[in-house]
Amino acid sequence: MSQGVLDGIRVLDFGQYIAGPFAAMLLAEQGADVIKVERPGGDPLRGEDAFMVWNRSKKGITLDLKKPSGLKIALDLAKKSDVIIENFKPGVADRLGIGYDKVKEINPRAVYCSISAFGAKGPYAGWQGYEQIVSTAATVYQEQGLATHPLYVVLPLASLYTAVDTAFNIVTGLCVRETTGRGQKIEASLFRSILSTFRQFNVDFEGMFRAPWGPTGPMPLYRPYQCKDGKWLFTALGNFKFFTQFALEMGHDEWLTDPLFEGAPFLIFPPRNAQVMALLKPIYKTKNRDEWLEQLGSQGIPVAPVQSVDDFMNYQQVIANSMLQTVKEPKKGNVKEMGIPVDVTGCPGKIKGPSPQPGQHTREVLKELGYSAQDIKRLKQEQAIKVAPRRK
């Protein structure tokens, strides 16, 4: 039976919301044994559909860290864990008694990862921050080149980028530990991750991207067009080779020397870009989207259909790559969820199971730590833990 890349690695996940839990899930599905620790009230996103994905493949326990006996259990787990993840506001983990200094004292080999909104330094370090607050501050809603006013982006980009950055750097920390024998402290933040990713692409070509060109963008050769059947097709002519292929396939080789297209594909500046758009729009309206998709895509020209979520979930490319998996969730039944994003030859990742119910694995985890049935009963009476009812 194939082993996961991270088999034998235990992760203690104090994460909540998105970034911490998603990072821990990525590690779980590459083989790590992840224990999600929830406060008595549960993760703030528990009950949301997204919770099921970001917390699947984990064991779940419920602890009250404000009670001495609950804190002791958390530290007993930290002592036996390879990785600890927390995304409280800076200073909260220390106040709870599970901060880096305490964990390092009892487990110097641990890789300890703190995730925050704005980071541990600077004037905003202690500020309350969520996805939308960080994205606003990091220019995501303003510098889209789509409008003169802030534009809300539905996808939680800062949290998702941070989760991937975090998972990568945790694995890096584990590699360093193998060499030095010492654990590491990793500090990640939504602010740093979104800036490092987003700002790479926000190039200002003489103010072109700050013009209010509407929701389809200012680049006539790198944007979507509506087709005859009302559906949209994105054509991405990212270099002169693709532009040449496109012009020839469209039967307009004269475009290659036409001054209107000077600077193609990216540097067609106003007002010529509006003229090129006006030229191309009626051409796309002569055929249905799938006809253009087949004609242009088969010639190696970068094109893709603009799709709804339902379209995407049934997209043949998604299905062919096993990126749509059915997970049986206790309260929802069979749910279609994202698959494993990366294949590793010889040790593929796998979805281990649905997200845990509140306190589902508390009894199991405490028994592994050496707690007796009487201990567990006492801790439950003290309300330091929550234990899920035994399954019949």
RAHU-V134801 format. One line per field, one symbol per residue. psi: psi as a letter, one per 40 degrees, with the letter a starting at -180 (. if undefined). A space follows every 50 residues. Layout:
psi = ???
This chain:
psi = hiiidfhehhhhheiibdddddddddddeeeihhhhhiideihdehdidd dddeeieiihihiheehddddddddddddeidhhhifiihdddddeefid dddddegeeihhhhhideieiidedeihhidddddddeededfeedieih hhhdhgddddddddddddddddddddddddeiiihhhiiddddddddded eghggfedeeigeieeiehdegiiihadeeiihhhggeidddddddddde fgeeddehddeheiddfgiiedddddddddddddeeiidddddddddeee hhiiihiiddddeehdddddefehihhhhdeeahhhiiahehhhhdgiii heiiiiihededddddddeehidddddddddefdihhiihh.
